[in-house]
Amino acid sequence: MKFFKPVFVAIILPLVALGGCSSQFPINIGKASGTTSENAQQSETQAKTDQTNQEGTQELVSGENADRELAALEPLPPQNPYLANPKSVPENIALLFEQAKQLHIAKDWPAAELAWQEITVSAPELSGPHLNLGLVYEATDRFELAETAYSEAISANSLNLDAYNQLAILKRKQGEFEQAETQYLNALSIWPDHAKSHLNIAILYDLYMGRLEPALAHYEQYQALAEAPEKRVVGWISDLRRRIDSLAQSSAGN
């Protein structure tokens, strides 16, 4: 029996902005002193394929049926190096951010695009607005612009783990699995205990690259870092172990 990986988080992407989090999409404005701004992790998850090999749907980032992005609705723990190095956010930028956030939540993509662009021009040193601009581009199927925006988010702050993961998800959607792997590994090189990167790279290895042993290792690391074991991931691990054992038995019989 194969386990269905529900589109969780599925179907929602986290919103974390200036001291609050929501459940629509990741809003990052770089870390603020006195007004926290971060960190939402859009992480990959789709449905674990069933007997008919059908995948779950993803609502926000692209609307594709092949997605299984996992969104983290809770702020990342304080040892996250991105959160440990906050940047101050001027009051006028914080106001612009709130306006852009509301436009983004409303999926008013033309207006949201202009709002995020205004912030990236006014405060190019903040990585979050670049990331959110990339999400607008991706939502409107402008993938080259999305990739550029995610890369600019990383350039603005090389500790932005969300940006690495979002870029990896985009690369995975385009079938560039090795480049997606590189971005997840980049995130884990910055923070080896970043649970969502472990989960995302495990899913990449499991469903897209057929690297079952590394996938199992990262699933198990994700569970070890979680506050409590996740039932669905327990199922995925059990399923993966069965497949690994089956392949081993088949090899031994040949």
N, C-alpha and C positions, 0 to 999 in steps of 0.2 A: 504494500500500500504506500503510495507516495503522499507526502504531506503537502498541503496547500499553503503557500506562503501568502498570507492575506495582505492585500494592498493597504496597509495601515494608515497608518501613517501613510500609508497607502496613498492614500488618496489625498492626503493633506500634507502640506509642507509647512514647516514651522516659521513663525514670525517672532523674532526676538529683536526688540528695538528699544533703546534708551530706557531700560529698566523694566521692560515687560515682555511677555511672550504670548503669542497667539498661535493659531493653527492654520494659517493660510500659506505662507511662503517665508523663506528666510530673509529677514531684513537685517542687514549688517551695516553699521555706520562706523565701524572701527570702535575701539574701546574708549569710553569716556570716563574722565575723572569726575566722580560725583553723580554722573548720570550714566549708568551702565548701558551698554548698547549691545550686547552680543550674546551669545553665539548660537546660532541655530545650525544645526547640521543636517543638511539634506543628505541623506545617505540613501544608497541604492537599495530598493527591494522591489521585487515583483512577485507574482504568484509562483510558487514552486509548481512546476508543470504536473498535471494529473495525467490520467491514462490517455486523454485526448490531446495532451501536449498544449493546452491552451494556457495563456498567460493572463495575469490580472491587468487591470487598467490603471492608468495614472491620470489624474485630473489636471494638475496644474502645469507642470513644467512643459510638457509637450502634447499631452493628450494621447500618446501612443499606447497601444495595448501591450507593447513589449517591455514596459518599464516595471521595475519593482523597487523604486526608490523608498528608502526608509527614512522618515523624518524624525529627528530627535526633538521632542517637545519641551524637554527640560534644559535649563542652562547647563553648560559643561562645568565640571568641577574647577575650583580655583587654581589647581596646579597646571591647568592648560596654559602654556606659555603665551598664547595670544591674550588671554584675560589677565595674565600677570604683568603685562606691559601696556597699560592703558594710555590712550591719547586723549587730550582734552578736546572737547567739542564746543565751539562757540555757540552762544545762545541762538544766533540767527540761523546757523546751520542746523541746530536741533529742531528749530521751527520748520525749516524747509523739509527736513527729514520726515516730520510728522505729516506734512502735507503730501509728500511723495508716497508715504506708506498708505495713506487712505486711498489715493488714486490707484495704487497697486492692488490693494485689497478689492477695490471695485472693478478690477481688471479693465480699467480705462487705459489701455496700453499706450496710445499716443500721448496722453497727458502725463502718464507716469514716466514715460521715456524722457520727455522734456524736463520733468522735475528731477529725475535722477541725474540727467546730463548737467543740469544747473549746479547740482551739488558737486559733481566730479570736477567741474570747472572751478568752482569757488573753493573747494577743499580737496584737491587731488591727492593729498596725503592720506586721506581716509579710504581704507580698502572696501568697506561695506557698500558704499554707494556704487562703486564699480561692479561689485558682485551683483547687486540688485538690478543694475542696468543690464547686466548679462542675462539675468532671468527674464527681463522684458524681451530682449532680443530672442531668447530661446523660445519663449511663449509665442512669439510671432514668426517663428521658423526662419530666423536670420542667424544661422548657426556660426558663420564666420565671425560676425560681429560679437556674438555671445562668447566665442572662444577668446577674442581679443579683450573683451571686458573682463573675463575671468583672469586672464593673464595679467591685466593691469591691476586687478585686485591683489594678486600675489606680489607684483612689483611694488605696490604701495605698502604692503605689509606682508613680508614673507612668512609670518607666523599664522596667517589666516587659514586655518584648517578647512573651513567651509569652502574656500575658493578652490583649494586642491581637489576636494571631493566633488564639487560641482563640475569642475573641468574634467575630472575623471569620468563622471557620469555622461557628460556630453561626448567624450571620446568613445565610451562604450556604446552609446547609441549609434555612433557612426561606424561601428565595427572595428575601431582601432583599439583592440583589447590590450596590446602591449603598452600603448601610450597611456591608457587608463590605469594599468597596473603601475606604471611609473609614477603617476600622480598620487596614487594611494600610498606608495612606498615613500614618496616625498613627505607626505603628511606624517607617516609613522616615524620617519627619521627625525622629525621635529618633536614629536611627542609619541613615544612608543606605546603609551597607555591610552591612546585615543581609541575608545571602544568602537565608535561608528566607522572609523577607517578599517578596523579589523573586520567588522561585519561586511562592509562594502567589498573589500578585496576578497573575502571568503566567497561571497556571492558571485563575483566576477570569475574566480577560479572554478567554482562549482558548476555554474550554468553555462558559462561562455568560453572557458578555456580548457575544461576537462582536466584540471589539475586537482585531483581529489584529495591527495594527502595534504598539500598546502592549504586547501580550503578547510579541511577538518581542523588543522592547527589554528587557523584564524577564527573559525567559529568557536572553538574551545577557549581561545584567548578572550574573545568578546564576552563569553559567558563568565569567565573568571573576573572580568572587570565590571560586570553588571552588578548593581546593588542586590539584585535577586535573580536567580535563573529565569529566563524567559521560556515559557512552555513551548512556543512555536520553534524557538531555536533548538530546544532539546529534541524536538521532532526532526528538525533538519539534520542535526548531528547523528541521530539514530539512523535515519535514512542513508546518510552518507557513509556511515560505518558499514551498513549492510552492503552497499554497492562496492566498497573497497574490499570487503571480505569475499564477495562474490567474484570479483575480478581476480583476487588472489587464488581462490579455489579453481577457477577456470584455467589460470596459468599453470597451477600445479598439476592439473589433470592432462595438460597437453604435453 
